[in-house]
């Protein structure tokens, strides 16, 4: 036990276990002795406020991890209830941001290096045409995927007006992108878009301290967008068949440039930027008649507005755009379904010795030569997806025979697994184990038929078999004879045990499934989402700052007259 000297709301010596006590435990004990609520107590040690999530360990951080030592002095101060609630809200927000980063890191680790995902989907990088993007370096791929995932989550937070949270997530996204090789980032606009979103958060938080940083970020954003989109957006025009998806983005950027210039006293620069932004704002206003015409073709209002903005209010082009997008979404759904099937197929083949998934494309290549798919998959699995080594094994009679024997052994094992599962399911319903085994021998694979047979037999009493559940599991191989449980059998190099056991314990149990699902859902795959900005707030801000500039100009004229 270590002694802590407490002063403030309560004075005295408190004995604690530094290796086991946490900040909430200490706060609760001090609050109890002070006759106060824990949320109204603030703890300070060595000039540092002790927070529940300090040291990145969440509420589980021990006092010893936070630098609290034997005979340390801790000051307990009283805070108002509102301040206490604010502190708790801040701690909750910090915990949530930490969860976002941890979940994003976990998703990237599972999806960026060829490992088999535990989900039924896979995260892949695509360009604006929906084509898969390949990187020479796994580090670049991880960094890009991490940055995009965090940016997508931040945009979701911005839509919910959680600008402070969004800013923290955008900062983490910026750090992730910084790990990419500069050449990789030269021809993509993701980093400039993130910079604009960061400045937008500054603006919406009305934080004057952002001015100097905002100017630097906006300068980098404009430079990066011109490099990625081409001068005067020429590259975007070419890729998008003359459409203008980036107009709203430029409107927001020019608004922010105008605000930054105004706050810095550069009024002429501010007026030029805001006037240009206002012109784009007027361009983006959708006429009711055009909107009605597009919606009459069966399209939703939001989709119709987006199409008209992108197509410069041209109804015919907007309809063509919407038809193309509908076809692309249908194709994407087909591709996603195909990928889900491939993931299930990969899970059936198991993992390589280095815990990678078997490469489906390499399976197709070798199958096209004339080999059976299961043989090819096992050969690739054993050889870490090395096609040449797998081909050597397939063409070597001895290796080929060994692979076939192994596949047959694995099939028998899976049959026993299925039989065991069926028996355990029926025993769990209350049927007696010996009668279940006998019924399974005679009833084939249909569990419903076996159940009807058990229910139809005399002496069937499902409620009386509870004591049988603890007995040793019995499985039935193909010859119908009972054998010992599959848990006692371990085939060397078995892909089933590699994936089904290791992945389940290491990946699934330790996952923050809720946060991972939230991050995955934020990744819509919509290539126009970054440019689809509802510009109402921007229009109001443009009018506000142009009015301020008019006031400044009026004052200047008045002074000149005097």
C-alpha positions in Angstrom: 0.0 0.0 0.0 1.2 3.5 -0.8 0.2 6.7 1.0 -1.1 9.7 -0.8 -1.4 13.1 0.9 -4.7 14.6 0.0 -5.5 18.4 0.4 -8.3 20.6 -0.6 -11.9 19.5 -0.3 -10.7 16.9 2.2 -7.3 16.8 4.0 -5.7 13.6 5.1 -3.6 10.6 4.2 -5.1 7.9 1.9 -3.7 4.4 1.5 -4.0 3.1 -2.1 -2.6 0.4 -4.4 -0.9 2.4 -7.1 -0.8 -0.7 -9.4 -4.5 -1.4 -9.2 -6.3 1.9 -8.4 -7.6 4.1 -11.2 -8.5 7.8 -11.3 -12.2 7.1 -11.0 -11.5 5.0 -7.9 -9.4 7.7 -6.3 -12.0 10.4 -7.2 -14.8 8.3 -5.7 -12.9 7.7 -2.4 -12.0 11.4 -2.1 -15.6 12.4 -2.9 -16.9 10.0 -0.3 -14.7 11.5 2.4 -15.6 15.0 1.3 -19.4 14.3 1.3 -19.5 15.4 -2.4 -20.4 13.8 -5.7 -17.5 12.3 -7.7 -18.3 14.4 -10.8 -17.8 17.6 -8.7 -14.2 16.6 -7.7 -11.1 17.6 -9.7 -7.8 15.9 -8.9 -4.4 17.6 -9.5 -1.1 15.9 -9.0 2.4 17.3 -9.8 0.7 20.2 -11.7 -1.3 17.9 -13.9 -5.1 17.3 -13.8 -5.8 13.6 -13.4 -8.3 12.5 -16.1 -9.9 9.2 -16.5 -8.5 8.7 -20.0 -4.9 9.9 -19.4 -2.0 7.8 -20.8 -4.3 6.5 -23.6 -5.5 3.7 -21.4 -9.1 4.8 -20.9 -10.7 4.3 -17.5 -8.4 1.3 -16.9 -5.2 3.5 -16.5 -3.6 2.8 -13.2 -2.3 5.6 -10.9 1.3 4.3 -11.3 0.9 4.7 -15.1 -0.1 8.3 -14.6 3.0 9.2 -12.6 1.5 9.1 -9.2 4.1 7.8 -6.7 4.3 6.9 -3.0 3.8 10.0 -0.8 2.6 12.1 -3.8 0.5 15.2 -2.9 -2.9 15.3 -4.6 -5.0 18.5 -4.5 -8.8 17.9 -4.6 -10.7 20.9 -5.8 -14.4 21.5 -6.1 -16.0 22.3 -9.4 -19.6 23.3 -10.2 -22.1 20.6 -11.4 -22.2 22.2 -14.8 -18.4 22.3 -15.0 -18.3 18.7 -13.8 -20.7 17.7 -16.5 -18.7 19.6 -19.1 -15.5 17.8 -17.9 -17.3 14.4 -18.1 -18.5 15.3 -21.6 -14.9 16.2 -22.6 -13.6 12.9 -21.3 -16.3 11.0 -23.1 -15.5 12.8 -26.3 -11.8 12.0 -25.8 -12.6 8.4 -25.3 -14.7 8.3 -28.4 -11.9 9.8 -30.5 -9.5 7.2 -29.1 -12.0 4.5 -30.0 -12.2 5.9 -33.6 -8.4 5.7 -34.0 -8.1 2.2 -32.5 -11.0 0.9 -34.7 -9.6 2.5 -37.8 -6.1 1.0 -37.1 -7.7 -2.5 -36.5 -9.6 -2.3 -39.8 -6.6 -1.2 -41.8 -4.5 -4.0 -40.2 -7.0 -6.6 -41.4 -7.7 -5.2 -44.8 -4.5 -3.6 -46.1 -2.0 -6.5 -46.1 -3.9 -9.4 -47.7 -5.0 -10.8 -44.4 -8.4 -12.5 -44.5 -11.0 -10.2 -43.0 -13.2 -11.5 -40.2 -16.1 -9.5 -41.8 -18.0 -10.4 -45.0 -16.7 -7.3 -46.8 -13.3 -6.0 -47.8 -12.0 -2.5 -47.9 -10.3 -1.5 -51.2 -9.0 1.7 -52.7 -10.6 2.9 -55.9 -10.2 6.0 -58.2 -13.1 8.2 -59.4 -13.8 5.7 -62.2 -14.3 2.8 -59.8 -11.0 1.2 -60.8 -8.9 -0.5 -58.1 -5.8 1.5 -57.0 -2.7 -0.5 -56.4 0.3 0.8 -54.4 3.8 -0.4 -54.7 4.3 -0.1 -50.9 2.2 -1.7 -48.2 3.0 1.3 -46.0 1.5 3.7 -48.6 -1.6 1.5 -48.9 -2.1 1.4 -45.1 -1.5 5.1 -44.7 -3.9 6.0 -47.5 -6.6 3.6 -46.3 -6.3 5.0 -42.7 -6.4 8.6 -43.9 -9.5 8.0 -46.1 -11.3 6.1 -43.4 -10.7 8.8 -40.8 -11.6 11.6 -43.2 -14.9 9.9 -44.1 -15.7 9.6 -40.4 -14.9 13.3 -39.8 -17.2 14.3 -42.7 -20.0 12.3 -41.0 -19.2 14.2 -37.7 -19.3 17.6 -39.7 -22.8 16.7 -41.0 -23.9 16.2 -37.4 -22.3 19.6 -36.5 -19.8 18.0 -34.2 -17.0 20.2 -35.4 -14.6 19.8 -32.4 -14.8 16.0 -32.7 -14.4 16.2 -36.5 -11.3 18.4 -36.1 -9.5 15.9 -33.9 -10.4 13.1 -36.3 -9.2 15.2 -39.3 -5.9 15.8 -37.5 -5.4 12.0 -37.1 -6.3 11.6 -40.8 -3.7 14.2 -41.7 -1.1 12.3 -39.7 -2.0 9.1 -41.5 -1.7 10.8 -45.0 1.7 12.2 -44.0 3.1 8.6 -43.9 2.4 8.2 -47.6 5.2 8.8 -50.1 4.8 12.4 -51.4 4.7 11.1 -55.0 1.6 9.0 -54.1 -0.2 12.1 -52.9 0.7 14.4 -55.8 -2.2 13.4 -58.1 -5.0 12.7 -55.6 -7.1 15.5 -54.0 -7.8 13.8 -50.7 -5.3 15.8 -48.7 -6.4 19.2 -50.1 -10.0 18.2 -49.3 -9.1 17.3 -45.8 -7.3 20.7 -45.4 -10.4 22.6 -46.5 -12.6 20.5 -44.1 -10.2 21.4 -41.2 -10.5 25.1 -42.0 -14.3 24.8 -42.3 -14.3 23.3 -38.8 -12.2 26.3 -37.5 -14.7 28.6 -39.1 -17.8 26.9 -37.7 -16.3 26.9 -34.2 -15.7 30.7 -34.6 -12.2 30.2 -33.3 -10.1 33.4 -34.1 -6.9 31.6 -33.1 -7.0 29.6 -36.4 -6.3 32.6 -38.7 -2.6 32.1 -39.3 -2.9 28.3 -39.6 -6.0 28.6 -41.9 -4.1 30.8 -44.4 -1.3 28.2 -44.6 -3.8 25.3 -45.0 -5.8 27.0 -47.6 -2.7 27.8 -49.6 -1.7 24.2 -49.5 -5.2 23.1 -50.4 -5.4 25.4 -53.5 -2.0 24.2 -54.7 -2.9 20.6 -54.2 -6.3 20.8 -55.9 -4.7 22.6 -58.9 -2.1 19.8 -59.1 -4.7 17.0 -58.9 -7.5 18.6 -60.9 -5.3 20.4 -63.5 -5.2 24.1 -64.2 -8.7 25.5 -64.3 -9.9 22.0 -63.4 -9.1 20.8 -66.9 -8.3 17.2 -65.7 -11.7 17.0 -63.9 -13.5 18.2 -67.0 -11.8 15.5 -69.1 -12.6 12.7 -66.5 -16.1 13.9 -65.9 -17.1 14.6 -69.6 -17.3 18.3 -69.2 -19.3 18.3 -65.9 -18.5 20.6 -62.9 -18.5 18.5 -59.7 -16.0 20.7 -58.0 -17.9 24.0 -58.1 -19.2 23.8 -54.5 -15.8 22.8 -53.2 -14.2 25.9 -54.8 -17.1 28.0 -53.4 -16.3 26.9 -49.9 -12.5 27.3 -50.4 -13.0 30.9 -51.7 -15.3 31.8 -48.9 -12.8 30.6 -46.3 -10.0 32.5 -48.2 -12.1 35.6 -48.1 -12.9 35.2 -44.3 -9.2 34.7 -43.5 -8.2 37.7 -45.6 -10.9 39.9 -43.9 -9.7 38.8 -40.4 -6.1 39.7 -41.5 -7.1 43.1 -42.7 -6.6 42.3 -46.4 -9.9 43.8 -47.4 -9.4 43.9 -51.2 -8.3 40.3 -51.3 -11.2 39.4 -49.1 -13.7 41.1 -51.5 -12.3 39.4 -54.6 -12.5 36.0 -53.0 -16.0 36.5 -51.6 -17.3 38.0 -54.9 -16.0 35.0 -56.8 -17.6 32.7 -54.2 -20.9 34.5 -54.5 -20.9 34.1 -58.3 -20.4 30.3 -57.8 -23.2 30.3 -55.2 -25.6 31.8 -57.7 -24.5 29.2 -60.3 -25.4 26.4 -57.9 -28.9 27.5 -57.2 -31.3 24.9 -58.7 -34.3 26.4 -60.6 -37.6 24.8 -59.3 -38.7 24.1 -62.9 -35.6 22.1 -63.7 -35.8 20.2 -60.4 -39.4 19.3 -61.1 -38.5 18.0 -64.6 -35.8 15.8 -63.3 -37.9 14.5 -60.4 -40.7 13.7 -62.8 -38.4 11.1 -64.3 -38.5 9.2 -61.0 -35.4 10.5 -59.3 -35.2 11.7 -55.7 -35.0 15.4 -54.9 -31.5 15.2 -53.3 -30.1 13.2 -56.3 -31.8 15.5 -58.8 -30.3 18.6 -57.1 -26.9 17.1 -57.1 -27.1 16.2 -60.8 -28.3 19.6 -61.8 -25.5 21.3 -59.9 -22.8 19.1 -61.4 -24.3 19.5 -64.9 -24.6 23.3 -64.7 -28.4 23.1 -64.5 -28.7 21.3 -67.8 -31.7 19.0 -67.5 -30.7 16.6 -70.2 -27.2 16.2 -69.0 -28.4 15.8 -65.4 -30.7 12.9 -66.4 -27.9 11.2 -68.3 -25.7 11.6 -65.3 -28.3 10.0 -63.0 -28.8 7.1 -65.4 -25.0 6.5 -65.5 -24.8 6.7 -61.7 -27.6 4.2 -61.3 -25.9 1.8 -63.6 -22.6 2.2 -61.7 -24.3 1.5 -58.4 -25.9 -1.6 -59.8 -22.5 -2.8 -61.1 -20.9 -2.0 -57.7 -23.6 -4.0 -55.9 -22.8 -7.0 -58.2 -19.0 -6.6 -57.6 -19.6 -6.3 -53.8 -21.7 -9.5 -53.8 -19.0 -11.3 -55.9 -16.4 -10.1 -53.4 -18.4 -11.4 -50.5 -18.6 -14.8 -52.1 -14.9 -14.7 -52.7 -14.3 -13.9 -49.0 -16.4 -16.9 -48.0 -14.5 -19.0 -50.5 -11.2 -17.8 -49.1 -12.3 -18.6 -45.5 -13.1 -22.1 -46.7 -9.5 -22.5 -48.0 -8.0 -21.2 -44.8 -5.0 -19.1 -44.1 -1.4 -19.5 -45.2 1.3 -20.1 -42.5 1.8 -16.3 -42.3 -2.0 -15.8 -41.8 -2.7 -14.4 -45.3 -5.7 -15.3 -47.4 -5.3 -17.5 -50.5 -5.2 -15.2 -53.6 -8.4 -15.8 -55.7 -6.8 -14.3 -58.8 -3.9 -16.7 -58.6 -6.3 -19.6 -58.1 -8.1 -18.6 -61.4 -4.7 -18.4 -63.2 -3.7 -21.9 -62.3 -7.2 -23.4 -62.7 -7.2 -22.0 -66.3 -4.2 -24.3 -66.9 -6.3 -27.3 -66.1 -5.8 -28.1 -62.4 -8.7 -28.6 -60.0 -9.6 -25.6 -57.9 -9.2 -27.2 -54.5 -5.8 -28.6 -55.3 -4.7 -25.2 -56.6 -6.0 -23.4 -53.5 -4.2 -25.8 -51.1 -1.0 -25.6 -53.1 -1.1 -21.8 -53.0 -2.0 -21.8 -49.3 1.1 -24.0 -48.5 3.4 -21.8 -50.5 2.3 -18.3 -49.4 0.5 -17.6 -52.7 3.7 -18.2 -54.7 2.4 -19.4 -58.0 5.6 -20.9 -59.2 6.1 -23.0 -56.1 2.5 -24.0 -56.1 2.8 -25.1 -59.8 5.9 -27.1 -58.9 3.8 -29.0 -56.2 0.9 -29.5 -58.6 3.1 -31.0 -61.3 5.1 -33.2 -58.9 3.2 -36.5 -58.6 4.4 -37.1 -55.0 3.4 -33.5 -53.8 0.2 -33.6 -55.7 -0.8 -36.9 -54.1 0.1 -35.6 -50.6 -2.1 -32.5 -51.3 -5.0 -34.7 -52.4 -4.7 -36.9 -49.3 -4.7 -33.8 -47.1 -7.8 -32.4 -48.8 -9.7 -35.7 -48.3 -8.5 -35.7 -44.6 -9.8 -32.1 -44.2 -13.2 -33.0 -45.8 -13.6 -35.9 -43.4 -12.7 -33.6 -40.5 -15.3 -31.1 -41.6 -17.9 -33.9 -41.8 -17.1 -34.9 -38.3 -17.4 -31.2 -37.2 -20.8 -31.0 -38.9 -21.9 -34.2 -37.2 -20.7 -33.0 -33.8 -22.4 -29.7 -34.2 -25.7 -31.5 -35.1 -25.4 -33.8 -32.2 -24.7 -30.9 -29.7 -27.6 -28.9 -31.1 -30.0 -31.8 -30.6 -28.6 -32.6 -27.1 -29.0 -28.9 -26.2 -32.7 -29.2 -27.0 -33.0 -31.9 -24.3 -32.7 -35.2 -26.2 -30.6 -38.0 -24.7 -27.2 -38.2 -26.2 -27.1 -42.0 -27.0 -30.5 -41.7 -28.8 -29.3 -38.7 -30.7 -26.2 -40.5 -31.9 -28.3 -43.5 -33.0 -30.8 -41.2 -34.8 -28.1 -39.3 -36.6 -26.7 -42.6 -37.9 -30.0 -43.5 -39.3 -31.4 -40.1 -40.3 -28.8 -38.8 -42.7 -28.0 -35.0 -42.8 -31.5 -33.6 -42.4 -31.7 -32.3 -38.8 -35.5 -31.8 -39.1 -36.1 -35.4 -40.0 -33.8 -36.6 -37.2 -35.8 -34.4 -34.8 -39.1 -35.8 -36.0 -37.8 -39.3 -35.6 -36.7 -38.5 -32.0 -40.0 -36.9 -31.1 -41.9 -39.9 -32.6 -40.0 -42.5 -30.6 -41.4 -43.7 -27.3 -39.7 -42.5 -24.2 -38.7 -39.3 -25.8 -38.3 -36.7 -23.0 -36.2 -33.7 -24.0 -36.4 -32.0 -20.6 -34.8 -34.9 -18.9 -31.5 -34.9 -20.7 -29.8 -31.8 -19.1 -27.3 -34.0 -17.2 -26.0 -35.4 -20.5 -24.6 -32.1 -21.7 -21.4 -32.5 -19.8 -20.4 -35.8 -21.4 -17.6 -36.2 -24.0 -18.5 -35.1 -27.5 -19.0 -38.0 -30.0 -18.6 -37.5 -33.7 -19.5 -39.7 -36.7 -17.1 -40.1 -39.6 -18.2 -41.3 -43.0 -18.3 -45.0 -42.1 -20.9 -44.3 -39.5 -18.9 -45.4 -36.5 -18.5 -43.2 -33.5 -15.1 -41.7 -32.9 -13.5 -39.4 -30.4 -14.2 -35.6 -30.6 -12.6 -33.6 -33.3 -11.1 -31.4 -30.6 -8.7 -34.2 -29.9 -7.5 -34.3 -33.5 -5.2 -31.8 -35.0 -4.0 -32.1 -38.5 -0.7 -30.4 -39.0 -1.0 -27.1 -41.0 -4.8 -27.3 -40.9 -6.1 -24.1 -42.4 -9.4 -24.6 -40.5 -7.6 -24.3 -37.2 -5.5 -21.4 -38.6 -8.5 -19.3 -39.4 -11.5 -20.5 -37.4 -9.7 -20.7 -34.0 -7.0 -18.1 -34.2 -9.0 -15.4 -36.0 -12.0 -15.9 -33.8 -10.1 -15.5 -30.6 -7.6 -12.8 -31.6 -9.7 -10.7 -34.0 -13.3 -11.1 -33.1 -13.2 -11.0 -29.3 -10.9 -8.0 -29.1 -12.8 -5.9 -31.7 -14.7 -2.7 -31.1 -17.4 -4.0 -33.5 -19.7 -1.0 -32.9 -17.1 1.6 -33.9 -15.7 -0.5 -36.7 -19.2 -0.8 -38.2 -19.6 2.9 -37.9 -16.4 3.6 -39.7 -17.2 1.0 -42.5 -20.7 2.6 -42.9 -19.1 6.0 -43.4 -17.2 4.6 -46.5 -20.1 5.0 -49.0 -17.9 4.5 -52.1 -19.6 7.7 -53.5 -17.0 9.4 -55.6 -19.0 12.7 -55.6 -19.6 12.8 -51.9 -16.6 15.1 -51.3 -18.0 17.7 -53.8 -21.7 17.3 -52.9 -21.9 20.3 -50.5 -25.2 21.9 -49.4 -24.1 25.5 -49.7 -26.8 27.2 -47.7 -24.4 28.1 -44.8 -21.8 29.2 -47.2 -24.3 31.6 -48.9 -25.2 33.1 -45.5 -21.6 33.6 -44.6 -20.8 35.2 -48.0 -23.6 37.8 -47.5 -22.4 38.4 -43.9 -18.8 39.2 -44.8 -19.7 41.2 -47.9 -21.8 43.3 -45.6 -18.9 43.7 -43.2 -16.7 44.8 -46.1 -19.3 47.3 -47.2 -19.3 48.7 -43.6 -15.5 48.9 -43.6 -15.6 50.7 -47.0 -18.2 53.1 -45.7 -16.2 54.0 -42.7 -13.1 54.5 -44.8 -15.0 56.9 -47.1 -16.4 58.8 -44.2 -12.9 59.2 -42.7 -11.6 60.4 -46.1 -14.3 63.1 -46.3 -13.4 64.3 -42.8 
